[in-house]
Amino acid sequence: MCGVCGFWAADLPSATAARDRLQVMSDAIVHRGPDGSGLWHDAPTGVGFAHRRLSIIDLSESGLQPMRSTSGRFTICFNGEVFNFEALRHELARLGAAPKWRGHSDTEVMLAAIEHWGLEGAVGRFVGMFAFALWDSQERTLSLVRDRLGIKPLYWSSTPNGLCFGSELKSLTPFPGFSTRIDRRAVAEYLGTYCVPAPRSIYDGTSKLEPGTIATFTSAKGSPTFTRYWSAAEVARAGLRTPFRGTEREAVDELDRLVREVVGLRMVADVPLGAFLSGGIDSSTVVAMMQAQSSRPVHTFSIESDNPAYDEGAASRAVAAHLGTHHTPLVVTAKDSLAVIPKLPLMYDEPFADSSQIPTFLVSQLARRSVTVALSGDGGDELFGGYNRHVYGPRVWAWHQRVPKVARWAAARAMQTLSPSTLDALYTKGSERLPFLPALRVPGYKVHKLASVMTADSPDAIHAKLAGHWQSGDGVLAQGDIAQAPLIEDLGQADVAHRMMYRDLVSYLPDDILTKVDRASMAVSLEARVPLLDHRLVAFAWSLPLELKVRGSVGKWALREVLSRYVPSSLVSGPKMGFGVPIADWLRGPLADWVEDLIEPGRMRREGFFSVDVVHRRWQQLKSNGQPWHNHLWDVLMFQSWLRAHPSA
């Protein structure tokens, strides 16, 4: 795991100037690789690479980057891990295509694979998470490559002085001619998804390379040619077209085998390794598979909250005790969490408003004290139907088709008559009298969310309302309206649940979840691995019929069945929390002055991004009667905080 950056300069700077420029770009992302750095510059072409190293596999100098292939044709600058490098190494040897190995790094194997199979042929064989730049001195082309699911980030920008690229935006901004002009379309999409979705970035003229894509440049100023070497839509359509035909038991057996395999592959490291353990289905499954393949207790880490409504400590401790892991919990107070907030704008480079970014950073910080690599359970929800919208979205849409629009809108208005705090109190009293009611966190907010969904007119609109905060027509933008990021491809006639899962897989997962995990973990120089996003497991998940994912009101049925072989179901049967934090309480309480400062009317009008009237109306409604605008306001506040931390934007 590392950080990469570089350029193809049109102005052909001197070797000294080029290396100085690369060093400044590299220094901006030292947190991604504190163990070492490397520079490479090809003076005749103006191509330069810089690499920050976090040593994970082959800690010797043989693993240093940028690295040239044995023939000298290819030079690579690589961030990530190719987990099947040993198998590829043996295959190359069997084919007589192995060079004289200098070390045992995956980077060296990648170069040999590219020499033998070509770039696209090699990348199709890689199992892992990666973002890399490759210079082909024979063809005089520069290729940028990103892994299939978008686990590792890669930005690129065309400037008057040439092309620049990097793992994070902060490594691009020192390049001469880089524009920090804000893309207002990106702001509109950010308000719809609380992150800036690919291929956009917050800066006009700068893009994120999309998952599963190769961008090939033939000149410093030319436009790239894009090649999609892996398509989530094709994988999803193939799985739906040819579903798994075995019995339920056979499906669970195969899922058990696959999860064990992909987890085991990601346990290879030359440094200490552990795992995040929330006590939920996904992280518990990953840890169970790790412990089943380890001869010693696995190091596990969890965050516990001093707020009972957001605390998963009991569940994580119970799972850890059952599996026999070496568990390290950390009880986090509001003060601990609030101390993270000033760091977020620089940590994320772009406006980013998933509030679980706070506990994700804290658990990464905790883990880094003991290990250099941590496995995470991310991806299980998107693949196996784990979100409420996958379970209830199809039912809501079926209800929409039966109930006249006028009646739906009337019901929505009636449900929003009482404030969320009042509904919370009524639900709590009701659950005391009626113990069969499900345990729900923030029930009032969920009632208001459901009310907003009643006004949707399509499955995609239902997903947008369930997954997003601000909606089209809210009037929050000073110019224009909220924009939902378009999908790359569609699934056609797929059922509603699978359509929602697909939208999450290609947008919410890479743009929100994986961005959150990458920035939070790399901020403390921790490598986070996500075994459930092995592309072979993704393909198998899409082949499972819906009834093996969503059964009744329960999602992730097949994954739960696998976990029950290792952990009693009673230990992981609580309500899903998903690293929640009490944002509403913080905004009304200890963060109130911070809020008032960031949304000061005069400054907001001068900046010209948001409607002062809309923002302040919702702020007053949150403060006075607890109306559920905390997530909406967090979106605005994270943008305002980012804008203040990047005054040149």
C-alpha positions in Angstrom: 0.0 0.0 0.0 1.5 3.3 -1.0 0.9 6.6 -2.6 1.7 7.5 -6.3 1.9 10.7 -8.3 3.6 12.0 -11.4 3.3 13.9 -14.6 3.9 14.0 -18.3 5.2 17.5 -18.6 4.8 19.4 -21.9 7.4 22.1 -20.9 10.3 19.5 -20.6 11.8 20.9 -17.4 15.4 20.3 -16.5 16.2 17.1 -14.6 16.7 19.1 -11.4 13.5 21.1 -11.8 11.6 17.9 -12.6 12.8 16.0 -9.6 12.1 19.0 -7.4 8.6 19.1 -8.7 8.1 15.4 -8.2 9.5 15.7 -4.6 7.0 18.4 -3.7 4.1 16.3 -5.1 5.4 13.3 -3.2 5.8 15.1 0.0 2.1 16.1 0.0 1.1 12.4 0.4 3.9 11.2 2.8 1.2 9.8 5.1 0.4 7.1 2.4 3.9 5.9 2.5 6.1 6.9 5.4 8.6 4.1 5.0 10.4 5.4 1.9 10.2 7.3 -1.3 11.4 7.0 -4.9 11.6 9.3 -7.9 12.0 8.5 -11.6 12.3 11.0 -14.5 12.7 10.4 -18.2 14.2 13.7 -19.4 13.7 13.1 -23.2 9.9 12.6 -22.8 9.2 14.7 -19.7 7.5 11.7 -17.9 8.1 11.5 -14.1 6.9 9.2 -11.4 7.0 9.6 -7.6 6.3 6.9 -5.1 5.6 6.8 -1.3 6.2 3.4 0.2 4.3 1.7 3.0 6.3 -1.5 3.2 4.0 -4.6 3.4 5.5 -7.3 1.2 9.2 -7.6 0.5 10.5 -5.0 2.9 13.9 -5.0 1.2 15.3 -2.6 -1.4 14.2 -5.1 -4.0 10.6 -3.8 -3.6 11.5 -0.1 -4.1 9.5 1.9 -6.7 9.2 3.3 -9.3 10.4 0.0 -10.8 11.5 -0.9 -14.3 10.9 -4.2 -16.0 13.8 -6.5 -16.7 13.8 -5.5 -20.4 13.7 -1.8 -19.5 10.6 -1.3 -21.6 8.1 -0.7 -18.8 8.3 1.5 -15.7 5.6 1.3 -13.0 4.4 3.3 -10.0 2.0 1.2 -8.1 -0.3 1.7 -5.1 -2.1 -1.4 -3.7 -1.6 -5.1 -3.6 -1.9 -7.9 -6.1 -2.7 -10.8 -3.8 -2.3 -13.7 -6.3 1.2 -12.6 -7.2 2.8 -15.9 -6.0 0.4 -17.9 -8.3 1.3 -15.6 -11.2 5.0 -15.9 -10.4 4.7 -19.7 -10.7 2.6 -19.5 -13.9 5.2 -17.2 -15.5 7.9 -19.7 -14.6 6.0 -22.6 -16.0 5.5 -20.7 -19.3 9.2 -19.8 -19.4 8.4 -16.1 -19.1 9.9 -15.5 -15.7 12.8 -13.1 -15.5 15.7 -13.5 -13.1 13.8 -12.3 -10.0 15.4 -9.6 -8.0 13.2 -10.0 -4.9 9.7 -11.3 -4.0 7.5 -8.2 -4.4 4.1 -8.3 -6.2 5.3 -5.2 -8.2 8.1 -7.2 -9.9 5.6 -9.9 -10.8 3.2 -7.3 -12.2 5.9 -6.0 -14.5 6.8 -9.5 -15.7 3.1 -10.3 -16.3 2.7 -7.1 -18.4 5.8 -8.0 -20.4 4.3 -11.4 -21.2 0.6 -10.9 -21.5 0.4 -7.2 -22.3 -1.2 -4.6 -20.0 -4.9 -5.6 -20.5 -4.1 -9.3 -20.4 -2.1 -9.0 -17.2 -4.6 -6.7 -15.4 -7.3 -9.2 -16.2 -5.3 -11.8 -14.2 -4.6 -9.6 -11.2 -6.6 -10.3 -8.0 -6.3 -7.3 -5.7 -6.7 -3.6 -5.2 -4.5 -1.3 -7.2 -4.0 2.0 -8.9 -0.9 2.5 -11.0 0.8 4.4 -13.7 2.8 2.5 -16.4 5.1 4.1 -18.9 5.8 2.1 -22.1 9.0 3.4 -23.6 8.6 1.4 -26.8 5.1 2.7 -27.6 5.7 6.0 -25.8 2.4 5.7 -24.0 1.4 6.4 -20.4 -1.4 4.3 -18.9 -3.3 4.9 -15.7 -5.1 1.8 -14.3 -7.6 1.4 -11.5 -8.9 -1.8 -9.9 -12.2 -3.3 -10.7 -14.3 -2.1 -7.7 -12.5 1.2 -7.1 -10.8 0.3 -3.9 -7.8 2.4 -4.6 -8.1 6.0 -5.8 -6.5 7.7 -8.8 -7.0 11.3 -10.0 -5.7 12.9 -13.2 -5.8 16.3 -14.8 -4.9 17.9 -18.1 -3.3 21.3 -17.6 -1.6 23.8 -20.0 1.7 22.4 -18.8 0.8 18.7 -19.3 -0.8 15.8 -17.6 -0.5 15.1 -13.8 -1.9 12.3 -11.7 -1.9 11.1 -8.1 -3.5 9.1 -5.4 -4.9 12.2 -3.8 -5.8 15.7 -5.0 -3.2 17.2 -2.7 -0.5 15.6 -4.8 -1.7 17.3 -8.0 -2.2 20.8 -6.7 1.6 21.6 -6.7 1.8 20.9 -10.5 2.2 24.1 -12.5 -1.0 25.1 -14.2 -3.3 22.9 -12.1 -6.7 24.6 -11.8 -8.5 24.9 -8.4 -11.6 26.3 -10.0 -14.6 24.5 -8.4 -16.8 22.5 -10.7 -20.4 23.6 -9.9 -21.8 20.4 -11.4 -19.7 18.5 -9.0 -21.2 20.5 -6.1 -24.7 19.7 -7.4 -23.8 16.0 -7.5 -22.2 16.2 -4.1 -25.4 17.5 -2.6 -27.3 14.5 -4.1 -24.9 11.9 -2.8 -22.8 13.6 0.0 -19.6 12.8 -1.9 -18.2 13.8 -5.3 -18.9 10.8 -7.6 -16.6 9.6 -10.3 -15.6 10.6 -12.9 -15.8 14.1 -11.5 -13.7 15.7 -8.9 -14.4 19.0 -7.0 -12.0 20.8 -9.4 -13.0 21.6 -12.9 -10.8 19.8 -15.4 -9.7 17.1 -12.9 -11.2 13.6 -13.0 -11.2 10.4 -11.0 -10.3 7.4 -13.1 -13.4 5.1 -12.9 -13.1 1.6 -11.5 -12.2 -1.2 -13.9 -10.7 1.3 -16.4 -7.4 1.9 -18.2 -6.7 5.4 -19.5 -4.0 5.5 -22.1 -2.3 8.8 -23.1 -0.1 9.2 -26.2 1.1 12.7 -25.5 1.4 15.1 -22.6 -1.6 17.2 -23.8 -3.7 14.7 -25.6 -7.0 13.2 -24.5 -6.8 9.6 -23.2 -8.3 6.5 -24.7 -10.4 4.6 -22.2 -10.6 0.8 -22.0 -13.0 -0.9 -19.7 -11.3 -4.2 -18.8 -14.0 -5.2 -16.2 -17.6 -4.2 -16.1 -19.9 -4.4 -13.1 -22.9 -4.3 -15.4 -21.7 -7.2 -17.4 -20.9 -9.3 -14.3 -24.4 -8.4 -12.9 -26.2 -9.3 -16.1 -24.3 -12.6 -16.4 -25.2 -13.6 -12.9 -28.8 -12.7 -13.3 -28.9 -14.5 -16.7 -27.3 -17.7 -15.4 -28.2 -18.0 -11.7 -26.8 -20.5 -9.3 -28.8 -23.8 -9.8 -27.7 -25.8 -6.8 -29.5 -26.3 -3.5 -29.5 -23.7 -0.7 -27.0 -25.9 1.2 -24.7 -26.1 -1.9 -24.9 -22.3 -2.3 -23.9 -21.7 1.3 -21.1 -24.3 1.0 -19.7 -22.6 -2.0 -20.0 -19.2 -0.4 -18.2 -20.5 2.7 -15.4 -21.9 0.5 -15.1 -18.7 -1.5 -15.1 -16.3 1.5 -12.5 -18.5 3.3 -10.3 -18.4 0.1 -10.5 -14.6 -0.5 -9.8 -13.8 3.2 -6.9 -16.2 3.4 -5.4 -14.7 0.3 -5.4 -11.3 2.0 -3.7 -12.5 5.1 -0.3 -12.6 3.3 1.9 -9.8 4.7 5.5 -9.3 6.0 4.2 -7.0 8.7 1.7 -7.3 11.6 -1.9 -7.8 10.5 -5.4 -7.5 12.1 -9.0 -6.7 11.4 -11.8 -4.2 12.2 -14.6 -5.9 14.2 -17.9 -4.1 14.6 -19.8 -7.2 15.7 -22.0 -7.0 12.5 -22.4 -9.7 9.9 -19.7 -8.6 7.5 -16.8 -7.9 9.8 -17.6 -10.9 12.0 -17.5 -13.2 8.9 -14.1 -11.8 7.8 -12.7 -12.3 11.3 -14.2 -15.7 11.7 -12.5 -16.8 8.4 -9.2 -15.2 9.5 -9.2 -17.0 12.9 -10.1 -20.3 11.2 -6.9 -20.0 9.2 -4.6 -18.6 11.9 -2.6 -20.6 14.4 -2.6 -17.6 16.8 -5.3 -15.2 18.0 -6.1 -12.6 15.3 -5.7 -8.9 16.4 -9.2 -7.3 16.3 -10.1 -3.7 16.9 -13.4 -1.9 17.6 -14.8 1.5 18.6 -17.3 1.7 21.5 -19.3 4.7 22.2 -20.3 6.4 25.5 -23.7 7.0 23.8 -25.7 3.8 24.2 -27.8 4.4 21.1 -24.7 4.2 19.0 -22.6 1.6 20.8 -21.8 -1.7 19.2 -19.2 -2.7 21.9 -21.2 -5.6 23.4 -21.6 -7.2 20.1 -18.0 -6.9 19.0 -16.7 -8.1 22.4 -19.0 -11.1 22.3 -17.9 -12.1 18.8 -14.2 -11.6 19.7 -14.6 -13.7 22.9 -16.3 -16.5 21.0 -13.7 -16.6 18.2 -10.8 -16.2 20.7 -9.3 -13.1 19.1 -6.9 -10.7 20.7 -9.4 -7.9 20.9 -8.7 -4.2 21.6 -11.7 -2.0 22.1 -11.6 1.8 22.5 -14.4 3.7 24.2 -14.8 7.0 22.3 -16.4 10.0 23.9 -18.0 12.9 22.1 -14.9 15.0 22.9 -12.7 12.4 21.1 -15.0 12.4 18.0 -15.3 16.2 17.8 -11.5 16.5 17.9 -11.4 14.7 14.5 -13.7 17.1 12.7 -11.1 19.8 12.0 -8.9 17.2 10.3 -11.5 16.0 7.8 -11.2 18.7 5.1 -7.5 18.0 4.6 -7.9 14.3 5.1 -10.5 13.9 2.3 -9.3 16.7 -0.2 -12.8 17.0 -1.4 -16.1 17.7 0.3 -17.1 14.4 1.9 -20.1 14.1 4.3 -20.5 10.5 5.4 -20.4 11.1 9.1 -19.1 7.6 9.8 -15.8 9.0 8.5 -15.2 10.0 12.1 -15.3 6.5 13.8 -13.6 5.0 10.7 -10.6 7.3 11.3 -10.6 6.5 15.1 -10.7 2.7 14.6 -7.9 3.0 12.0 -5.9 5.1 14.4 -6.4 2.5 17.1 -5.4 -0.4 14.9 -2.3 1.4 13.6 -0.8 1.3 17.1 -0.5 -2.5 16.8 -0.6 -3.5 13.1 0.2 -2.2 9.6 -2.6 -4.1 7.8 -6.3 -4.4 8.8 -9.0 -6.4 7.0 -12.4 -4.9 6.8 -15.9 -6.3 6.0 -16.9 -3.6 3.6 -18.8 -4.7 0.5 -21.1 -7.3 2.1 -24.1 -5.0 2.1 -23.8 -4.1 -1.5 -23.3 -7.7 -2.7 -25.8 -9.6 -0.5 -28.7 -7.2 0.1 -27.7 -5.7 3.4 -29.3 -2.3 3.3 -32.8 -1.6 4.4 -33.5 -0.2 0.9 -32.7 -3.6 -0.6 -35.3 -5.2 1.8 -38.0 -2.6 1.8 -37.4 -0.7 -1.4 -39.2 -3.4 -3.6 -42.2 -3.4 -1.2 -42.4 0.4 -1.2 -42.4 0.4 -5.0 -45.1 -2.3 -5.2 -47.2 -0.2 -2.8 -46.5 2.9 -4.9 -48.0 1.1 -7.9 -51.2 0.2 -6.0 -51.8 3.5 -4.1 -52.9 6.7 -6.0 -50.3 9.5 -5.9 -52.7 11.9 -4.0 -53.1 9.3 -1.2 -49.4 8.8 -0.9 -48.6 12.5 -0.6 -51.4 12.9 2.0 -49.9 10.0 4.0 -46.5 11.5 3.8 -47.7 14.8 5.1 -49.5 13.1 8.0 -46.3 11.1 9.0 -44.3 14.3 9.1 -46.7 16.2 11.4 -44.9 15.1 14.5 -41.2 15.9 15.0 -38.7 13.0 15.1 -38.0 13.6 18.8 -41.7 13.3 19.6 -41.9 10.1 17.5 -38.8 8.7 19.3 -40.5 9.2 22.6 -43.8 7.6 21.4 -41.9 4.6 20.0 -39.9 4.1 23.1 -43.1 4.1 25.3 -44.8 1.8 22.8 -41.9 -0.7 22.8 -42.0 -0.8 26.6 -45.7 -1.9 26.4 -45.3 -4.0 23.2 -42.0 -5.9 23.5 -42.4 -7.5 20.1 -41.7 -4.2 18.3 -38.2 -4.3 16.6 -35.3 -2.5 18.2 -34.8 0.7 16.1 -32.3 3.4 16.5 -33.6 6.9 15.8 -37.1 5.7 14.8 -38.4 9.2 14.4 -35.9 10.0 11.7 -36.7 6.8 9.9 -40.4 7.6 9.9 -39.6 11.0 8.3 -37.3 9.3 5.8 -40.1 6.8 4.8 -42.5 9.7 4.4 -40.2 11.4 1.9 -40.0 8.1 -0.1 -43.8 8.0 -0.5 -43.5 10.9 -2.9 -41.1 9.1 -5.3 -42.3 8.0 -8.7 -39.8 5.3 -9.8 -37.5 2.7 -8.2 -34.5 4.8 -9.0 -36.2 7.8 -7.3 -36.9 5.6 -4.3 -33.2 4.6 -4.1 -32.1 8.3 -4.4 -34.4 9.3 -1.5 -33.4 6.4 0.7 -29.7 6.7 -0.1 -29.4 10.5 -0.3 -30.1 13.6 1.8 -30.9 16.7 -0.3 -33.3 16.2 -3.1 -34.1 17.9 -6.4 -36.4 20.9 -5.6 -35.1 21.5 -2.1 -33.6 24.8 -3.3 -30.4 24.5 -1.3 -28.1 25.6 -4.2 -27.8 29.2 -5.0 -27.4 28.3 -8.7 -29.1 25.2 -10.3 -30.5 22.2 -8.7 -29.4 18.9 -7.1 -28.0 16.4 -9.6 -28.0 12.6 -9.2 -24.8 11.1 -10.6 -25.7 9.1 -13.8 -25.0 5.4 -13.8 -22.4 4.0 -16.2 -24.7 1.3 -17.4 -28.2 -0.1 -16.6 -29.4 -3.7 -15.9 -32.5 -3.4 -18.0 -35.3 -5.6 -16.6 -33.7 -6.7 -13.4 -35.9 -6.8 -10.3 -36.1 -3.7 -8.1 -33.9 -5.1 -5.3 -31.1 -6.0 -7.7 -31.4 -2.6 -9.4 -30.8 -1.0 -6.0 -27.9 -3.3 -5.2 -26.3 -2.5 -8.5 -26.6 1.3 -8.0 -24.9 0.9 -4.6 -22.2 -1.3 -6.1 -21.2 1.2 -8.8 -21.8 4.5 -7.1 -22.3 4.4 -3.3 -19.6 1.8 -2.7 -16.6 3.3 -4.6 -17.5 7.0 -4.2 -18.5 6.9 -0.5 -17.6 3.7 1.4 -14.3 2.9 -0.2 -13.2 6.5 -0.3 -14.0 6.8 3.4 -12.0 3.7 4.3 -9.0 4.6 2.0 -8.6 8.2 3.3 -9.3 7.3 7.0 -6.8 4.4 7.0 -4.1 6.0 4.9 -4.2 9.1 7.1 -2.6 7.0 9.7 -0.5 4.9 7.3 -2.6 1.8 7.7 -3.4 -0.6 4.8 -7.1 -1.6 4.8 -8.0 -4.7 2.8 -11.5 -5.6 1.7 -11.7 -9.3 1.0 -15.4 -9.4 0.3 -14.7 -7.3 -2.8 -12.6 -9.9 -4.5 -14.1 -9.8 -8.1 -14.6 -13.6 -8.1 -16.8 -13.3 -5.0 -18.6 -10.4 -6.6 -19.5 -12.6 -9.6 -20.7 -15.4 -7.4 -22.8 -13.1 -5.3 -24.6 -11.8 -8.5 -25.3 -15.4 -9.5 -27.2 -16.1 -6.3 -31.0 -15.8 -6.6 -32.6 -12.9 -4.7 -34.2 -15.3 -2.2 -30.7 -16.4 -1.0 -29.9 -12.7 -0.3 -33.1 -11.2 1.0 -35.6 -13.4 2.8 -38.6 -11.8 4.4 -37.3 -8.7 6.3 -33.8 -10.0 6.6 -31.0 -9.2 4.2 -27.7 -11.1 3.6 -29.4 -14.5 4.2 -26.6 -16.6 2.6 -23.8 -14.7 4.4 -25.6 -15.1 7.7 -25.8 -18.8 7.1 -22.1 -19.0 6.5 -21.4 -17.0 9.6 -23.7 -19.2 11.7 -21.2 -22.0 11.2 -18.6 -20.1 13.1 -20.5 -17.7 15.4 -23.9 -18.3 17.1 -26.6 -16.2 15.4 -27.6 -14.8 18.7 -24.3 -12.8 19.0 -24.9 -10.9 15.7 -28.7 -10.5 15.6 -28.9 -6.9 16.8 -30.0 -4.0 14.6 -27.5 -2.7 12.0 -25.7 0.5 13.2 -23.1 1.0 10.6 -20.7 3.2 12.6 -23.3 5.8 13.4 -22.6 9.0 15.3 -25.1 11.4 17.1 -24.6 14.2 14.6 -27.9 15.9 15.5 -27.0 16.1 19.2 -23.6 17.4 18.4 -24.9 20.1 16.0 -27.4 21.4 18.5 -24.9 21.1 21.4 -21.1 21.4 21.3 -20.9 22.2 17.6 -23.5 24.9 17.5 -21.0 27.8 17.5 -19.0 26.0 14.7 -22.2 25.7 12.7 -23.1 29.3 13.1 -19.6 30.4 12.0 -19.6 28.2 8.9 -23.1 29.3 7.7 -22.7 33.0 8.5 -25.0 34.7 6.0 -22.6 37.3 4.7 -19.9 34.8 3.9 -22.3 32.3 2.3 -23.7 35.0 0.0 -20.2 36.0 -1.0 -19.2 32.4 -1.7 -22.4 31.9 -3.7 -22.9 28.2 -3.4 -25.9 27.7 -1.1 -29.2 29.4 -0.5 -28.8 31.2 2.8 -32.5 31.2 3.5 -32.9 27.4 2.9 -29.9 26.5 5.0 -30.8 28.8 7.9 -34.4 27.7 7.9 -33.4 24.1 8.3 -30.8 25.0 10.9 -33.5 26.7 13.0 -35.9 23.8 12.6 -33.2 21.4 13.8 -32.4 23.6 16.8 -36.0 24.4 17.8 -37.9 21.2 17.4 -35.5 18.5 16.3 -36.6 18.2 12.7 -34.3 15.7 11.0 -32.1 18.0 9.0 -28.8 17.0 10.7 -27.6 14.9 7.7 -28.6 17.7 5.3 -26.8 20.3 7.3 -23.7 18.0 7.7 -23.4 18.0 3.9 -23.4 21.8 3.8 -21.1 22.1 6.8 -18.5 19.6 5.3 -18.5 21.6 2.1 -18.1 24.9 4.0 -15.4 23.5 6.2 -13.5 22.1 3.1 -13.9 25.5 1.3 -12.4 27.3 4.3 -9.4 24.8 4.4 -8.8 25.3 0.7 -9.0 29.1 0.3 -7.5 29.0 -3.3 -10.6 27.0 -4.5 
